[in-house]
Amino acid sequence: MEPSLFQQVKDQLLRQEGLKLKPYRCPAGKLTIVVGRNLEDIGITQKETYNLLENDILRCESGLIDELPKVYSGLNDNRKSVLLNMCFNLGVTGLLGFKHTLTFIGAGDFERAANGMLASKWAKQVGRRAIGLSELMRKD
């Protein structure tokens, strides 16, 4: 496709469909997002999935650096991965609710931090995920 035609159609679709960053129902009742992407019939590609996942991981890291700079920067990659994983699942605000666990992590008491993770409502909800992440938190 010629670049000028591509840009013309892109501009038309943005103007006509609009840009909506949260899912909505189109006039035909289909679950839709962004610029008229029909999620029910078309979905997203694997490449788009990985782009979203990578952006979500980077957003989590940015949130951890903003909210827990000393705690996060002092961790090894395994323990950083635990916080990133929990942040992905709970959001930064949800993760910040683990006050005691985060205090233990900051103090280097990873055993108590892991125990705190397992004693949470979150652990009951995610089951084996919490067990695996707590084991990573315990490891050196």
Beta strands, then each sheet from edge to edge (+ up, - down):
strand 1: 20-25
strand 2: 31-34
strand 3: 37-38
sheet 1: 1+ 2- 3+
end
